[in-house]
């Protein structure tokens, strides 16, 4: 008699979602391994104790697809996440997916060129005009020569018009003032 493992039904998020993959070594509820080799690991991360690893295992035409929970409207969202890669290929594709059970329903939205150190990436999804309800991270390549691992941590979906500034620089520096531009 017990314990019994169960999960409540997944409901569509209407605005914000933040996931650090730190509650358990399993993927969080409503996140889906749509295709490939994906696991929550505790050997490299931004915030302890875990991150998610996507790999292609050095096999031709392999794609690892990690799918988020459902959203009511992707076109009002912005996505931020930390990521890095190890190996010979570091392009992560961000897209949407019609059916989390079918990798061939992935539609690419944007490529993200990763580096071999943790960096913050921001994707503005507000120009998305489709009807898919899930966002997906896809690591893919077509040649055996490209083997690698992609690590993702601290995923955050949020709404609003304000993005963090980028390419910040200062001019006209004096002892009491400066012009800041971005």
C-alpha angles and dihedrals in degrees: 000000000000169000094160124191116219140157130210120232117280113246127198116266112232100197129342133032127170124187127178096169089230106119097077140354088249121082111269119263115282094019110116136206096219096177143346133014115327130155142162108247137188100204099083129020146136095230118026139282107018150014133175122258124205119190138172094205090225093285123140116257095001118150126190111205123189112190126202128222116277122283126205091222123004092188093074094054141096121197128213126180142156117238145161138170138221121204135031103315129048110173115126118190119215115200147130130268131208097202120020089208093059120061091192090069090069115121116194117233104171142350119231118202105214128202129213092258128067111271135171115245126192124198120189106213096178092103091058108121102178134099102238114125101203133066117215137198112214127189110190144155139169103218133070089222089071109075125158155121130252120203122200127188140161098027114188130181115191142164131225140084099261118094123182111264119256135194090031116185137167128221134176093037115189133159091272109022148033139178112239120200135177 
